[in-house]
């Protein structure tokens, strides 16, 4: 049997213990039906996979965008790019600092790159699930300002767009008045 007519494969993970393992992208959009038994995979992981399944009509575009990002190609202009709303669990750990090249595309298209492991090399395993926070310099700069970390604000200020810079300056001016 060559498997041409197989519609679904069941992944029996009863004997696997994934705790502590990096499993990003291993099951996303696969034909496998995940079976959660005992504590072999965290229940939250299974629920997230089911919740964030990439819709069938965007699957090919999402895969193309993912591969282009991994291969450091230009993603801007890809057909259907605006439909790619999430890349949850696609493994972007190999990108390292190249993820910054795609910051504007991710932010503009409001793509969810949570759990992609994109910032593991830069911020460690604590960054998992917080990738969109790291991509959003505006949010981070505002938080840094409000917490009094002006060194960080100064460090990222030149990378911010004009609108974001104006928002921070306005925030600082309002803060001074109060």
Rosetta silent file (secondary structure, phi, psi, omega in degrees, C-alpha in Angstrom):
SEQUENCE: XXXXXXXXXXXXXXXXXXXXXXXXXXXXXXXXXXXXXXXXXXXXXXXXXXXXXXXXXXXXXXXXXXXXXXXXXXXXXXXXXXXXXXXXXXXXXXXXXXXXXXXXXXXXXXXXXXXXXXXXXXXXXXXXXXXXXXXXXXXXXXXXXXXXXXXXXXXXXXXXXXXXXXXXXXXXXXXXXX
SCORE:     score description
SCORE:     0.000 S_00000001
   1 L     0.000  126.846 -176.458    0.000    0.000    0.000 S_00000001
   2 L   -95.883   -6.517  174.335    1.538    3.317   -1.035 S_00000001
   3 L    84.465   15.051 -178.298   -0.799    5.543    0.972 S_00000001
   4 L   -66.461  -36.111 -174.313   -2.306    7.512   -1.896 S_00000001
   5 L   -96.707    8.370 -179.972   -5.858    7.087   -0.632 S_00000001
   6 L   -74.838  125.095 -178.634   -5.217    7.706    3.044 S_00000001
   7 L   -90.500  -35.082 -176.324   -7.372   10.639    4.214 S_00000001
   8 L  -148.266  139.506  176.314   -6.138   10.860    7.800 S_00000001
   9 E  -111.410  135.655  177.188   -3.303    9.420    9.794 S_00000001
  10 E   -96.188  126.005  177.608   -3.667    8.997   13.520 S_00000001
  11 E   -91.750  110.390  179.538   -0.580    9.908   15.502 S_00000001
  12 L   -86.989  104.888 -175.779   -0.481    7.597   18.498 S_00000001
  13 L  -107.823   20.490 -177.569    1.477    9.573   21.043 S_00000001
  14 L   -57.461  -39.292 -174.263    0.574    7.449   24.071 S_00000001
  15 L   -95.354    4.174 -179.138    4.151    6.325   24.643 S_00000001
  16 L   -97.523  141.155  175.301    5.770    9.675   23.879 S_00000001
  17 L  -119.559  105.172 -175.311    6.697   12.162   26.537 S_00000001
  18 L   -93.017   -0.455 -177.435    7.068   15.595   24.967 S_00000001
  19 L   -59.440  129.764 -179.650    7.478   17.525   28.203 S_00000001
  20 L    84.835   -3.545 -179.776   10.509   19.772   27.889 S_00000001
  21 L   -95.471  154.530  172.836   10.793   19.170   24.130 S_00000001
  22 L   -89.675  111.752 -178.219   10.497   21.731   21.379 S_00000001
  23 L  -115.521   17.054 -179.677    7.566   20.537   19.321 S_00000001
  24 L   -56.099  130.007  173.558    6.845   23.755   17.394 S_00000001
  25 L    78.644   -4.355 -175.190    5.595   22.978   13.940 S_00000001
  26 L   -73.152  -32.032 -177.027    5.681   19.240   14.345 S_00000001
  27 L  -116.732  -10.994 -176.393    1.917   18.763   14.193 S_00000001
  28 L   -59.791  126.478  176.909    0.619   22.019   12.721 S_00000001
  29 L    61.279   15.639  175.386   -1.402   21.326    9.564 S_00000001
  30 L   -80.553  167.683  177.741   -0.367   17.713    9.428 S_00000001
  31 L   -82.270    0.392 -177.250   -2.950   15.092    8.536 S_00000001
  32 E   -72.202  139.933  172.631   -2.372   13.568   11.952 S_00000001
  33 E   -98.956  116.487 -175.180   -5.240   13.415   14.401 S_00000001
  34 E   -79.132  135.623  176.605   -3.699   14.054   17.799 S_00000001
  35 L  -113.202  114.891  178.914   -4.698   11.841   20.677 S_00000001
  36 L   -89.444  115.348  179.195   -4.134   13.359   24.095 S_00000001
  37 L  -131.734  129.751 -177.666   -3.623   10.598   26.631 S_00000001
  38 L    55.264 -128.006 -177.455   -2.362   11.163   30.158 S_00000001
  39 L  -122.148   32.121 -178.409    0.362   13.807   30.120 S_00000001
  40 L   -68.029  -34.184  171.908    2.318   12.883   26.999 S_00000001
  41 L  -133.213  138.713  178.783    1.522   16.273   25.456 S_00000001
  42 L   -58.468  136.059 -179.271    0.194   19.211   27.457 S_00000001
  43 H   -57.203  -36.443  179.629   -3.563   19.521   26.996 S_00000001
  44 H   -61.348  -35.634  179.544   -3.081   23.257   26.333 S_00000001
  45 H   -65.895  -46.042  178.814   -0.847   22.413   23.370 S_00000001
  46 H   -60.099  -46.385 -179.225   -3.486   20.135   21.852 S_00000001
  47 H   -62.256  -39.663  179.738   -6.195   22.786   22.384 S_00000001
  48 H   -65.728  -42.661  178.751   -3.989   25.467   20.798 S_00000001
  49 H   -58.926  -44.786 -179.079   -3.278   23.280   17.759 S_00000001
  50 H   -67.811  -40.465 -178.089   -7.011   22.710   17.266 S_00000001
  51 H   -68.217  -38.938 -173.427   -7.881   26.392   17.823 S_00000001
  52 L  -102.473   25.710  177.947   -5.181   27.778   15.525 S_00000001
  53 L   -60.662  129.917  179.601   -5.493   25.346   12.627 S_00000001
  54 L   -69.945  127.733  178.936   -4.677   27.247    9.438 S_00000001
  55 L   -56.985  145.375 -176.584   -7.780   27.359    7.195 S_00000001
  56 H   -53.741  -39.347 -176.215   -7.514   25.132    4.117 S_00000001
  57 H   -74.273   -8.510  179.818   -7.764   28.107    1.685 S_00000001
  58 H  -114.876   -5.848 -173.918   -4.737   29.836    3.272 S_00000001
  59 H   -57.287  -47.779 -177.708   -2.642   26.740    3.938 S_00000001
  60 H   -64.160  -44.829  179.488   -0.581   26.882    0.717 S_00000001
  61 H   -62.895  -42.989  179.413    0.120   30.628    1.081 S_00000001
  62 H   -60.608  -43.968  178.196    1.078   30.175    4.743 S_00000001
  63 H   -62.071  -41.785  179.543    3.473   27.375    3.798 S_00000001
  64 H   -63.150  -46.474  179.717    4.984   29.545    1.012 S_00000001
  65 H   -61.181  -44.944  178.687    5.428   32.510    3.375 S_00000001
  66 H   -58.171  -50.661 -178.910    6.985   30.226    6.008 S_00000001
  67 H   -63.564  -40.719  178.428    9.454   28.688    3.528 S_00000001
  68 H   -63.204  -39.912  178.468   10.341   32.089    2.054 S_00000001
  69 H   -65.389  -42.700  178.855   11.038   33.472    5.525 S_00000001
  70 H   -62.084  -38.978 -178.384   13.217   30.475    6.391 S_00000001
  71 L   -88.855    8.733  177.035   15.109   30.890    3.105 S_00000001
  72 L    60.850   33.821  179.404   15.413   34.685    3.688 S_00000001
  73 L   -91.286  169.013  177.678   13.433   35.514    0.544 S_00000001
  74 L   -77.114  127.340 -178.269   11.185   38.521   -0.047 S_00000001
  75 L   -98.184  -31.291 -178.801    7.681   37.839    1.237 S_00000001
  76 L   -56.239  130.783 -179.726    6.155   41.205    0.337 S_00000001
  77 L    96.588   -4.534  177.495    3.993   40.815   -2.750 S_00000001
  78 L   -64.906  133.357  178.461    3.157   37.141   -2.179 S_00000001
  79 L   -59.684  129.064  177.237   -0.348   36.356   -3.452 S_00000001
  80 L    80.000    9.925 -178.527   -2.776   36.037   -0.531 S_00000001
  81 H   -54.969  -38.322 -177.943   -0.278   37.388    2.032 S_00000001
  82 H   -66.516  -16.857  178.949   -3.035   39.432    3.690 S_00000001
  83 H   -85.004  -17.377 -178.915   -4.948   36.188    4.405 S_00000001
  84 L   -75.749   99.405 -175.247   -2.075   34.696    6.417 S_00000001
  85 L  -100.521  -17.488  178.258   -3.240   35.557    9.919 S_00000001
  86 E  -154.531  146.136  176.098   -1.279   33.102   11.972 S_00000001
  87 L  -127.378   31.894 -177.525    1.789   30.956   11.837 S_00000001
  88 L   -53.892  129.396  176.590    1.340   29.482   15.288 S_00000001
  89 L    76.942   -1.640  170.761    3.657   26.515   15.815 S_00000001
  90 L   -71.161  136.939 -174.300    5.592   26.888   12.581 S_00000001
  91 L   -82.595  103.945  178.578    9.221   26.441   13.631 S_00000001
  92 L  -106.761   18.884 -177.584   11.035   29.734   13.062 S_00000001
  93 H   -62.903  -30.559 -176.667   13.891   28.998   15.488 S_00000001
  94 H   -74.563  -12.366 -177.736   16.428   28.751   12.669 S_00000001
  95 H   -70.705  -29.503 -175.200   15.728   32.323   11.546 S_00000001
  96 H    49.385 -127.568 -176.042   17.510   33.922   14.471 S_00000001
  97 H   -73.604   -9.405  179.234   17.842   37.688   13.821 S_00000001
  98 H   -66.152  -17.254  178.866   16.423   37.394   10.295 S_00000001
  99 H   -59.682  -30.416 -178.335   12.935   37.554   11.834 S_00000001
 100 H   -63.709  -26.934  178.421   13.419   41.332   12.183 S_00000001
 101 H   -62.335  -25.119 -175.401   13.405   41.676    8.371 S_00000001
 102 H  -104.808    8.913 -176.700    9.757   40.594    8.426 S_00000001
 103 H   -54.646  -48.990 -177.350    8.658   42.710   11.410 S_00000001
 104 H   -64.926  -39.760  179.094    6.636   45.198    9.357 S_00000001
 105 H   -64.345  -43.573  179.540    4.905   42.467    7.333 S_00000001
 106 H   -63.323  -45.592 -178.571    3.993   40.572   10.508 S_00000001
 107 H   -68.919  -46.862 -178.420    2.744   43.740   12.206 S_00000001
 108 H   -61.390  -42.892 -178.325    0.923   45.170    9.164 S_00000001
 109 L   -88.639    3.230  178.176   -0.876   41.902    8.390 S_00000001
 110 L    53.017   45.925  179.675   -1.521   41.244   12.081 S_00000001
 111 L   -80.637  137.242  175.964    0.025   37.756   11.848 S_00000001
 112 E   -92.155  113.844  178.986    0.179   35.718   15.008 S_00000001
 113 L  -109.656   23.802  179.253    3.641   34.150   15.238 S_00000001
 114 L   -57.261  147.473  176.040    3.181   32.868   18.789 S_00000001
 115 L    61.249   21.368  177.364    4.971   29.662   19.728 S_00000001
 116 L   -87.427  -10.839 -179.333    7.197   29.819   16.650 S_00000001
 117 L    70.246   20.578 -173.254   10.288   29.975   18.818 S_00000001
 118 L   -63.146  -27.957 -175.021   11.488   32.930   16.739 S_00000001
 119 L  -112.924   17.130 -179.905   13.315   34.664   19.590 S_00000001
 120 H   -56.675  -44.819 -176.124   14.756   31.688   21.476 S_00000001
 121 H   -67.193  -29.245 -177.317   18.315   32.555   20.420 S_00000001
 122 H   -89.470  -43.837 -173.406   17.913   36.182   21.459 S_00000001
 123 H  -117.379   -1.875  179.868   15.765   35.992   24.603 S_00000001
 124 L    85.026 -176.626 -175.152   15.830   32.302   25.603 S_00000001
 125 H   -66.842  -16.491  177.230   12.954   29.890   26.138 S_00000001
 126 H   -66.148  -16.988 -178.796   10.972   32.515   28.067 S_00000001
 127 H   -78.028  -14.457 -177.383   10.227   34.158   24.705 S_00000001
 128 L   -61.931  125.651 -179.237    8.083   31.233   23.533 S_00000001
 129 L    90.799  -11.120 -179.156    4.515   32.399   23.072 S_00000001
 130 L  -111.706   16.620 -174.987    5.542   36.061   23.384 S_00000001
 131 H   -57.276  -40.249 -179.765    6.885   36.452   19.849 S_00000001
 132 H   -67.580  -28.831  175.085    4.277   39.027   18.838 S_00000001
 133 H   -64.809  -44.158 -179.196    5.193   41.080   21.896 S_00000001
 134 H   -67.767  -33.820 -178.793    8.837   41.131   20.799 S_00000001
 135 H   -70.632  -28.069 -174.448    7.901   42.046   17.205 S_00000001
 136 L   -90.417   86.775 -177.991    5.818   45.055   18.378 S_00000001
 137 H   -62.740  -32.950  179.838    8.445   47.707   19.133 S_00000001
 138 H   -60.435  -49.372 -179.448    5.731   50.334   19.726 S_00000001
 139 H   -62.543  -43.865 -178.653    4.183   48.347   22.564 S_00000001
 140 H   -65.950  -40.974 -179.953    7.591   47.532   24.050 S_00000001
 141 H   -65.703  -41.161  179.415    8.802   51.151   23.821 S_00000001
 142 H   -64.421  -45.087  177.452    5.609   52.425   25.464 S_00000001
 143 H   -61.246  -43.388  179.932    5.881   49.854   28.264 S_00000001
 144 H   -61.786  -42.200  178.828    9.554   50.704   28.722 S_00000001
 145 H   -62.027  -48.412 -177.865    8.725   54.416   28.943 S_00000001
 146 H   -64.207  -28.375  178.142    5.951   53.826   31.476 S_00000001
 147 L   -90.375   -0.033  176.681    8.257   51.671   33.598 S_00000001
 148 L    86.935   10.708  179.842   11.008   54.323   33.438 S_00000001
 149 L   -88.587   73.310 -175.965   13.400   52.365   31.219 S_00000001
 150 H   -70.414  -23.101  176.481   14.417   55.325   29.056 S_00000001
 151 H   -61.627  -42.882  179.019   17.603   53.575   27.918 S_00000001
 152 H   -66.308  -43.019  179.746   15.497   51.018   26.051 S_00000001
 153 H   -58.266  -45.599  179.474   13.259   53.727   24.567 S_00000001
 154 H   -63.028  -38.533 -178.478   16.341   55.560   23.311 S_00000001
 155 H   -63.753  -41.181 -176.501   17.779   52.314   21.914 S_00000001
 156 H   -96.660   -7.690 -174.129   14.708   51.492   19.764 S_00000001
 157 H   -54.584  -43.042 -177.678   13.556   55.050   19.000 S_00000001
 158 L   -67.001  -22.798 -179.892   15.424   55.240   15.670 S_00000001
 159 L   -85.707  -12.306 -177.302   13.777   51.982   14.513 S_00000001
 160 L   -78.498  150.539  176.284   10.249   53.241   15.184 S_00000001
 161 L   -76.322  168.579 -173.719    8.099   54.698   12.440 S_00000001
 162 H   -59.070  -43.261 -179.128    7.156   58.394   12.482 S_00000001
 163 H   -61.234  -43.237  179.763    3.646   57.785   13.869 S_00000001
 164 H   -66.809  -40.867  176.780    4.973   55.704   16.773 S_00000001
 165 H   -59.187  -44.990  178.637    7.642   58.289   17.563 S_00000001
 166 H   -60.475  -40.600  178.772    4.926   60.978   17.684 S_00000001
 167 H   -61.897  -42.507  179.693    2.838   58.814   20.041 S_00000001
 168 H   -67.230  -41.306  178.558    5.788   58.392   22.411 S_00000001
 169 H   -64.192  -43.297  177.175    6.616   62.099   22.349 S_00000001
 170 H   -60.676  -43.041  177.790    2.945   62.927   23.015 S_00000001
 171 H   -60.328  -43.590  179.912    2.905   60.442   25.888 S_00000001
 172 H   -65.607  -41.837  179.201    6.037   62.033   27.345 S_00000001
 173 H   -64.340  -43.435  177.634    4.584   65.549   26.993 S_00000001
 174 H   -62.924  -40.347 -179.699    1.319   64.546   28.660 S_00000001
 175 H   -62.042  -40.187  179.793    3.282   62.828   31.398 S_00000001
 176 H   -64.404  -39.819 -179.044    5.283   65.993   32.068 S_00000001
 177 H   -66.229  -35.444 -179.959    2.119   68.077   32.390 S_00000001
 178 L   -86.362    0.000    0.000    0.635   65.735   34.959 S_00000001
